[in-house]
Amino acid sequence: MKPSASKVYLELDKCLVVESWGGGKGHTGKNMFAYNADDKHWHGMFADNQGRVHVFEGDVAEGSAEFYGPSRNESGNTFLNRIELKRISDYKVEHGANWNMEFRGEYSRKRP
């Protein structure tokens, strides 16, 4: 099985954070985050190659971020989707949630 991998980079004069990821088994996607100076909130969108799109709003503090937004399951029922990101060190970030956990990951930066 091919391991999961992601690349995080800045675009639009460093106003947009983009993550391009591959989850293994052919599942790929892009996540985008930007701060809106008008409403003073961060916004995010996840899209994948399986036709899923999730739109989030959130807040970022030193060493952590939390995003939330509505999603639908395969039955069409709406539920609140929540994402937490926490800095573990200069080279590691933990991605997960403390509700019904669907995904938990630890991201490690490639060392130069």
Buried (B, 14 or more C-beta within 10 A) or exposed (E): EEEEEBEBEEEEEEEEBBBBBBBEEEEBBBBBBBEEEEEEBBBBBBBBEEEEEBBBBBEBEEEEBBBBBEBEEEEEEEEEBBBBBEEEEEEEBBBBBEEEEEEEEEBEEEEE
